[in-house]
Amino acid sequence: MIDERWQAVRRILAIRLDNLGDVLVTTPALHAIKSALPDASLTLLASPVGAQVARLNPDIDDVIVYEAPWMDPWHLLPQDPEREQAMIARVREGRFDGAIIFTSFRQSSLPAAYLCYLAGIPLRLAASIDGPGSLLTTRHKHPDHMMHEVERGLDLVGAIGIAPAETELVLDVPGGAQVEAEHIVRHLPHPVIALHPGCSMPARTYPWEQYAEAADRLIERLGASVILTGTKEERELTERIAQRMHFPVLNVAGELSFPVFCGLLKAADLTVTNNTGPMHIAAAVRTPVVALFALTNPPEQWGPWQVPHRQLFHEVPCRLCYARICPYGHECLRLVTAEMIVDAAEELLAPAPSSVPVALGDRSA
């Protein structure tokens, strides 16, 4: 039963201020909100990068872009109180009835809760282990056991009686973008493998020279067509990989719009990438994933959601360091070999076992 205070809301502000993948793993919870309160409009307050996937989500009616100064400690914004005052005013103009603040493990919800308090939003829900005072009208504590981030979001909205509707990630690639993406792969031999080597966090990034070796082996052993993807800023990285390779590769880094990039991952047979946003995009469009998963944070919490995948890593005593830059030898990723990547890819690309029943006494199967 939905909390009676929330049954009458007509304008909801959901807040997810971190990265692209973080917004994607929140989409089942956003879908649950929209399904439980279909007459309410749903606005998402998101970072510039997170807003990209928010705009491809039919459950979200509007997006407000905000680069919050408390979210990214290695990319410090200059102090500018007027920026924050302007955002408070912008949120106040929305006349929201309730705010639901989504955060990851180790993040505090209280700065966003204070913004909503100052903007006059009467209902404010978030998880918090700190004393929130009057900043939250519903303070939730997640269970102590490990949960995937999708489950964490669903657990939060469950605190006000909103039950899960569907648990798949939500990302709707526009038709025109999908057609453009299909055109890119139309004449390529299958399997088509999208290889996305970039990541905003160096500690989560598989070494570029090993990516080159893995791409060569995928082509040599599986007869794959490999497409290197990335942003404009990652073009130098993908060119370095392509130049080191022995086989030709298609490099589209920096050449695609975001919707077409999502369509390309959907058109591919497999995605190989780090623990980063494209890993979750691939899961959202139902493309199998080989995730080169640094142990900076828990694999159980952040792995590809409800899609065939393999998470490859090497156990290390420093696991769950949450470091941005590895202070050691990056062994949790560096010790993952190209051969391990090809083996995982081959398993995921293998045809599904036949579902045709075998007659009793037939030992040929």
VEXDREN-2710 file (C-alpha; in Angstrom, 1 decimal):
% VEXDREN-2710
k/r/px/py/pz
1/MET/0.0/0.0/0.0
2/ILE/1.4/3.4/-1.0
3/ASP/2.1/5.8/1.8
4/GLU/-1.0/8.0/2.0
5/ARG/1.1/11.1/1.9
6/TRP/2.4/10.1/-1.5
7/GLN/-0.9/9.0/-3.0
8/ALA/-1.9/12.5/-3.9
9/VAL/1.4/13.8/-5.3
10/ARG/1.2/15.1/-8.9
11/ARG/4.8/16.4/-9.5
12/ILE/7.7/14.2/-8.4
13/LEU/11.4/15.0/-8.6
14/ALA/13.7/12.0/-8.7
15/ILE/17.3/12.8/-8.1
16/ARG/20.3/10.8/-9.4
17/LEU/23.3/13.1/-9.7
18/ASP/26.2/10.7/-10.5
19/ASN/27.1/9.0/-13.7
20/LEU/25.4/7.5/-16.8
21/GLY/25.4/3.9/-15.5
22/ASP/24.1/5.1/-12.1
23/VAL/21.0/6.6/-13.8
24/LEU/20.5/3.4/-15.8
25/VAL/20.5/1.1/-12.8
26/THR/17.9/3.4/-11.2
27/THR/15.5/3.0/-14.1
28/PRO/13.5/0.0/-12.7
29/ALA/12.8/2.1/-9.6
30/LEU/11.8/5.1/-11.8
31/HIS/9.5/2.7/-13.8
32/ALA/8.0/1.5/-10.5
33/ILE/7.2/5.1/-9.5
34/LYS/5.6/5.9/-12.8
35/SER/3.5/2.6/-12.7
36/ALA/2.3/3.2/-9.1
37/LEU/1.5/6.9/-9.6
38/PRO/0.6/7.1/-13.3
39/ASP/-1.1/10.5/-13.0
40/ALA/2.0/12.2/-11.6
41/SER/4.7/13.8/-13.7
42/LEU/8.2/12.6/-13.1
43/THR/11.2/14.9/-13.5
44/LEU/14.8/13.7/-13.1
45/LEU/17.5/15.9/-11.7
46/ALA/20.7/14.5/-13.2
47/SER/24.3/15.3/-14.1
48/PRO/25.1/16.3/-17.6
49/VAL/26.3/12.8/-18.5
50/GLY/23.5/11.1/-16.7
51/ALA/20.9/13.2/-18.5
52/GLN/21.9/11.5/-21.7
53/VAL/20.2/8.2/-20.8
54/ALA/17.4/10.1/-19.0
55/ARG/16.3/11.6/-22.3
56/LEU/16.0/8.1/-23.7
57/ASN/13.6/7.0/-20.9
58/PRO/9.9/7.1/-21.7
59/ASP/9.0/7.1/-18.0
60/ILE/10.7/10.5/-17.5
61/ASP/8.7/13.5/-18.4
62/ASP/11.4/16.1/-17.9
63/VAL/15.1/16.4/-17.1
64/ILE/16.9/19.1/-15.1
65/VAL/20.7/19.1/-15.6
66/TYR/22.8/19.9/-12.5
67/GLU/26.4/19.4/-11.9
68/ALA/26.4/19.1/-8.1
69/PRO/29.6/20.2/-6.3
70/TRP/29.4/17.4/-3.7
71/MET/29.3/14.5/-6.3
72/ASP/32.8/14.3/-7.9
73/PRO/35.8/14.8/-5.6
74/TRP/38.4/14.5/-8.3
75/HIS/36.7/17.1/-10.6
76/LEU/36.3/19.9/-8.2
77/LEU/33.9/22.7/-9.3
78/PRO/34.9/26.2/-8.5
79/GLN/33.1/27.7/-5.5
80/ASP/30.0/29.5/-6.9
81/PRO/27.1/29.9/-4.4
82/GLU/25.1/31.6/-7.1
83/ARG/25.1/28.4/-9.1
84/GLU/23.5/26.5/-6.2
85/GLN/21.1/29.3/-5.5
86/ALA/20.0/29.3/-9.1
87/MET/19.3/25.5/-8.9
88/ILE/17.3/25.9/-5.7
89/ALA/15.2/28.5/-7.5
90/ARG/14.9/26.3/-10.6
91/VAL/13.6/23.4/-8.4
92/ARG/11.3/25.7/-6.5
93/GLU/9.7/26.8/-9.8
94/GLY/8.8/23.1/-10.5
95/ARG/6.4/23.1/-7.5
96/PHE/7.2/19.5/-6.8
97/ASP/5.1/17.6/-4.3
98/GLY/7.8/15.1/-3.4
99/ALA/11.4/14.3/-4.0
100/ILE/13.0/10.8/-4.1
101/ILE/16.8/10.9/-3.8
102/PHE/18.8/8.0/-5.1
103/THR/22.3/7.4/-4.0
104/SER/24.9/4.7/-4.1
105/PHE/26.7/3.0/-1.3
106/ARG/29.1/5.5/0.4
107/GLN/27.2/8.6/-1.0
108/SER/25.4/10.9/1.3
109/SER/21.8/11.9/0.4
110/LEU/21.8/14.9/2.7
111/PRO/23.2/17.6/0.4
112/ALA/20.5/16.9/-2.2
113/ALA/17.9/16.6/0.6
114/TYR/18.9/20.1/1.8
115/LEU/18.5/21.5/-1.7
116/CYS/15.0/20.0/-1.8
117/TYR/14.3/21.4/1.7
118/LEU/15.3/24.9/0.6
119/ALA/13.3/24.6/-2.6
120/GLY/10.2/23.9/-0.5
121/ILE/9.4/20.3/-1.6
122/PRO/7.2/19.0/1.2
123/LEU/7.9/15.2/0.9
124/ARG/11.5/14.1/0.8
125/LEU/12.6/10.4/0.7
126/ALA/16.1/9.1/0.8
127/ALA/18.4/6.5/2.4
128/SER/20.6/7.8/5.1
129/ILE/22.7/6.4/7.9
130/ASP/23.4/9.9/9.3
131/GLY/20.9/11.9/11.3
132/PRO/19.0/14.0/8.7
133/GLY/17.1/16.2/11.2
134/SER/14.2/17.8/9.3
135/LEU/15.8/17.3/5.8
136/LEU/14.0/14.0/5.2
137/THR/10.3/13.3/5.8
138/THR/11.0/9.6/5.2
139/ARG/14.5/8.3/6.2
140/HIS/15.2/4.8/4.9
141/LYS/17.9/2.3/5.9
142/HIS/18.9/-0.3/3.4
143/PRO/19.4/-3.9/4.7
144/ASP/22.9/-4.8/5.8
145/HIS/23.4/-7.5/3.2
146/MET/24.9/-6.8/-0.3
147/MET/22.3/-5.7/-2.9
148/HIS/22.7/-4.9/-6.6
149/GLU/22.2/-1.2/-7.3
150/VAL/19.0/-2.0/-9.1
151/GLU/17.7/-3.7/-5.9
152/ARG/18.9/-0.8/-3.8
153/GLY/16.7/1.7/-5.9
154/LEU/13.7/-0.6/-5.7
155/ASP/14.2/-1.0/-1.9
156/LEU/14.2/2.8/-1.5
157/VAL/10.8/3.3/-3.3
158/GLY/9.5/0.3/-1.4
159/ALA/9.9/2.4/1.8
160/ILE/6.8/4.3/0.7
161/GLY/4.9/1.3/-0.5
162/ILE/5.8/1.4/-4.2
163/ALA/6.3/-2.1/-5.5
164/PRO/8.4/-3.2/-8.4
165/ALA/6.6/-3.2/-11.8
166/GLU/9.2/-4.6/-14.1
167/THR/12.9/-5.1/-13.2
168/GLU/14.5/-4.6/-16.6
169/LEU/16.7/-1.5/-17.3
170/VAL/14.8/1.1/-19.3
171/LEU/16.5/2.7/-22.4
172/ASP/14.5/3.4/-25.6
173/VAL/16.7/3.9/-28.6
174/PRO/14.9/6.2/-31.1
175/GLY/14.0/4.5/-34.4
176/GLY/16.2/6.8/-36.6
177/ALA/19.2/6.3/-34.4
178/GLN/18.7/2.5/-34.5
179/VAL/18.5/2.6/-38.3
180/GLU/21.8/4.6/-38.5
181/ALA/23.4/2.1/-36.1
182/GLU/22.2/-0.9/-38.2
183/HIS/23.7/0.7/-41.3
184/ILE/27.1/0.7/-39.6
185/VAL/27.1/-3.0/-39.0
186/ARG/25.1/-4.1/-42.1
187/HIS/27.9/-5.4/-44.2
188/LEU/30.2/-6.6/-41.4
189/PRO/30.8/-10.3/-40.8
190/HIS/29.3/-11.6/-37.6
191/PRO/29.9/-11.8/-34.8
192/VAL/30.1/-8.0/-34.4
193/ILE/31.8/-7.1/-31.1
194/ALA/31.7/-3.5/-29.8
195/LEU/34.9/-2.9/-27.7
196/HIS/34.7/0.2/-25.5
197/PRO/38.1/0.7/-23.8
198/GLY/37.5/4.0/-22.1
199/CYS/36.4/4.8/-18.6
200/SER/36.3/8.0/-16.4
201/MET/38.2/6.2/-13.6
202/PRO/41.7/4.9/-14.4
203/ALA/41.5/2.2/-11.7
204/ARG/38.6/0.6/-13.5
205/THR/40.2/0.7/-17.0
206/TYR/41.7/-2.4/-18.6
207/PRO/45.2/-1.6/-20.0
208/TRP/45.0/-0.3/-23.5
209/GLU/47.8/-2.6/-24.9
210/GLN/45.9/-5.6/-23.5
211/TYR/42.8/-4.4/-25.2
212/ALA/44.7/-4.4/-28.5
213/GLU/45.8/-8.0/-27.9
214/ALA/42.3/-9.1/-27.0
215/ALA/40.8/-7.4/-30.1
216/ASP/43.3/-9.2/-32.3
217/ARG/42.5/-12.6/-30.8
218/LEU/38.7/-12.0/-31.1
219/ILE/39.2/-11.4/-34.8
220/GLU/41.7/-14.3/-35.3
221/ARG/39.9/-16.9/-33.2
222/LEU/36.2/-16.0/-33.6
223/GLY/36.3/-14.3/-37.0
224/ALA/34.7/-11.3/-35.3
225/SER/34.3/-7.8/-36.6
226/VAL/35.5/-5.5/-33.9
227/ILE/34.3/-1.9/-33.6
228/LEU/36.1/0.5/-31.3
229/THR/33.8/2.9/-29.6
230/GLY/34.3/5.9/-27.3
231/THR/33.8/9.6/-26.9
232/LYS/35.7/12.4/-28.7
233/GLU/38.0/12.6/-25.7
234/GLU/38.7/8.8/-26.0
235/ARG/39.6/9.0/-29.7
236/GLU/43.3/9.1/-29.0
237/LEU/43.0/6.0/-26.9
238/THR/41.1/4.0/-29.6
239/GLU/43.6/5.2/-32.2
240/ARG/46.5/3.9/-30.1
241/ILE/44.8/0.5/-29.8
242/ALA/44.0/0.3/-33.5
243/GLN/47.6/1.2/-34.4
244/ARG/49.0/-1.5/-32.1
245/MET/46.7/-4.2/-33.6
246/HIS/47.7/-6.6/-36.4
247/PHE/44.2/-6.9/-37.8
248/PRO/42.0/-4.1/-39.2
249/VAL/39.3/-2.6/-37.0
250/LEU/36.5/-0.1/-37.3
251/ASN/37.1/2.9/-35.1
252/VAL/34.0/5.1/-34.6
253/ALA/35.0/6.8/-31.3
254/GLY/33.8/10.4/-31.3
255/GLU/31.8/10.0/-34.5
256/LEU/28.4/8.9/-33.2
257/SER/25.6/10.8/-31.3
258/PHE/24.7/9.3/-28.0
259/PRO/21.5/7.6/-29.3
260/VAL/23.3/6.1/-32.2
261/PHE/26.0/4.8/-29.9
262/CYS/23.3/3.1/-27.8
263/GLY/21.8/1.7/-31.1
264/LEU/25.2/0.4/-32.1
265/LEU/25.6/-1.6/-28.8
266/LYS/22.1/-2.9/-29.5
267/ALA/23.0/-4.0/-33.0
268/ALA/26.2/-5.7/-31.8
269/ASP/26.4/-9.3/-30.9
270/LEU/28.6/-8.7/-27.9
271/THR/30.1/-5.8/-25.9
272/VAL/33.5/-5.9/-24.2
273/THR/34.2/-3.0/-21.8
274/ASN/35.1/-1.9/-18.3
275/ASN/32.9/-1.4/-15.3
276/THR/31.5/1.8/-16.9
277/GLY/28.3/3.3/-18.4
278/PRO/28.4/1.4/-21.7
279/MET/28.4/-1.9/-19.7
280/HIS/25.0/-0.9/-18.4
281/ILE/23.8/0.4/-21.7
282/ALA/24.6/-3.0/-23.3
283/ALA/22.6/-4.6/-20.5
284/ALA/19.7/-2.2/-21.1
285/VAL/19.6/-3.1/-24.8
286/ARG/20.0/-6.8/-24.1
287/THR/23.4/-7.3/-25.6
288/PRO/25.6/-9.8/-23.8
289/VAL/28.6/-8.3/-22.0
290/VAL/32.2/-9.2/-21.2
291/ALA/32.9/-6.9/-18.3
292/LEU/36.5/-6.3/-17.3
293/PHE/35.6/-5.6/-13.8
294/ALA/38.2/-3.9/-11.5
295/LEU/37.6/-4.8/-7.9
296/THR/37.5/-1.2/-6.8
297/ASN/33.8/-1.8/-5.8
298/PRO/31.7/-5.0/-5.4
299/PRO/31.0/-7.0/-8.6
300/GLU/27.8/-8.2/-7.0
301/GLN/26.6/-4.6/-6.6
302/TRP/27.4/-3.2/-10.0
303/GLY/27.5/-6.1/-12.5
304/PRO/25.5/-6.1/-15.8
305/TRP/21.8/-6.5/-14.8
306/GLN/19.6/-9.3/-16.2
307/VAL/21.7/-10.0/-19.3
308/PRO/24.1/-12.8/-20.2
309/HIS/27.5/-11.7/-19.1
310/ARG/30.9/-12.6/-17.7
311/GLN/32.7/-10.5/-15.1
312/LEU/36.4/-11.0/-15.4
313/PHE/38.8/-10.0/-12.7
314/HIS/41.7/-11.4/-10.6
315/GLU/41.3/-11.6/-6.9
316/VAL/43.5/-9.2/-4.9
317/PRO/43.9/-8.5/-1.2
318/CYS/43.2/-4.8/-1.8
319/ARG/39.7/-5.4/-3.3
320/LEU/37.0/-2.9/-2.6
321/CYS/39.4/0.0/-2.5
322/TYR/37.1/2.5/-4.2
323/ALA/40.2/4.2/-5.5
324/ARG/40.2/6.3/-8.6
325/ILE/43.8/5.5/-9.5
326/CYS/45.3/2.2/-8.5
327/PRO/48.2/2.7/-6.1
328/TYR/49.7/-0.8/-6.8
329/GLY/50.1/-2.8/-10.0
330/HIS/46.5/-2.9/-11.2
331/GLU/46.6/-6.7/-10.8
332/CYS/42.9/-7.1/-10.5
333/LEU/42.6/-6.2/-14.2
334/ARG/46.2/-6.6/-15.6
335/LEU/46.2/-10.3/-14.7
336/VAL/43.0/-10.9/-16.8
337/THR/44.5/-12.2/-20.1
338/ALA/43.4/-11.8/-23.7
339/GLU/42.7/-15.5/-23.8
340/MET/40.3/-15.2/-20.9
341/ILE/38.4/-12.5/-22.7
342/VAL/38.1/-14.6/-25.9
343/ASP/37.0/-17.6/-23.9
344/ALA/34.3/-15.6/-22.2
345/ALA/33.2/-14.1/-25.6
346/GLU/33.0/-17.5/-27.2
347/GLU/30.8/-18.8/-24.3
348/LEU/28.4/-15.9/-24.6
349/LEU/28.2/-16.1/-28.4
350/ALA/27.6/-19.8/-28.4
351/PRO/24.1/-20.8/-29.6
352/ALA/21.6/-21.6/-26.8
353/PRO/21.1/-25.3/-26.2
354/SER/18.3/-26.8/-28.2
355/SER/15.0/-27.0/-26.3
356/VAL/13.8/-30.0/-28.5
357/PRO/13.0/-32.8/-26.1
358/VAL/14.9/-36.1/-26.4
359/ALA/12.8/-39.3/-26.6
360/LEU/13.3/-41.8/-23.7
361/GLY/15.9/-44.3/-24.5
362/ASP/17.6/-42.0/-27.1
363/ARG/21.3/-41.7/-26.1
364/SER/22.4/-39.8/-29.1
365/ALA/22.0/-36.4/-27.5
END
